[in-house]
């Protein structure tokens, strides 16, 4: 067993919660009126899918500045949702 000084993205509690966000958002937006579902609903679903993806994409980068960029982008997508 190797000694790691870092966590995998799957170990992060925030990532686990972000992975459940698209499911909740999808369930919620499909209850909206039809005209809202295709405009705001679509944007909400895309941003909720992007939040965990942004975090995971930059987490594997070896540079801390890039990891921080991934966190900031993920926060932005979650705020947009």
BELPE-V837538 format. One record per backbone hydrogen bond with DSSP energy under -0.5 kcal/mol. NH is the residue of the N-H (numbers start at 1). CO is the residue of the C=O. E is the energy in kcal/mol with one decimal. If there is no record, write none. Layout:
NH:CO:E / NH:CO:E
//
This chain:
4:2:-0.7 / 11:8:-1.5 / 12:8:-0.5 / 12:9:-1.2 / 16:12:-1.8 / 17:13:-1.9 / 18:14:-2.4 / 19:15:-1.9 / 20:16:-0.8 / 20:17:-0.6 / 21:17:-0.8 / 22:18:-0.7 / 24:20:-1.8 / 25:21:-2.8 / 26:22:-2.5 / 27:23:-2.3 / 28:24:-2.1 / 29:25:-3.1 / 30:26:-1.7 / 31:28:-1.4 / 32:29:-1.2 / 36:33:-0.8 / 37:33:-2.2 / 38:34:-1.4 / 39:35:-0.5 / 40:36:-0.6 / 41:36:-2.6 / 42:37:-0.5 / 43:39:-1.5 / 44:40:-2.5 / 45:41:-2.4 / 46:42:-2.3 / 47:43:-2.4 / 48:44:-2.0 / 49:45:-1.6 / 50:46:-1.7 / 51:47:-1.5 / 52:48:-0.7 / 53:49:-0.9 / 54:50:-2.8 / 55:51:-1.5 / 56:52:-2.4 / 57:53:-2.5 / 58:54:-1.6 / 59:55:-1.2 / 60:56:-0.9 / 61:58:-1.1 / 66:63:-0.5 / 67:63:-1.7 / 68:64:-2.4 / 69:65:-1.8 / 70:66:-2.0 / 71:67:-2.0 / 72:68:-2.6 / 73:69:-2.5 / 74:70:-2.3 / 75:71:-2.5 / 76:72:-2.1 / 77:73:-2.3 / 78:74:-2.5 / 79:75:-2.5 / 80:76:-2.2 / 81:77:-2.0
//
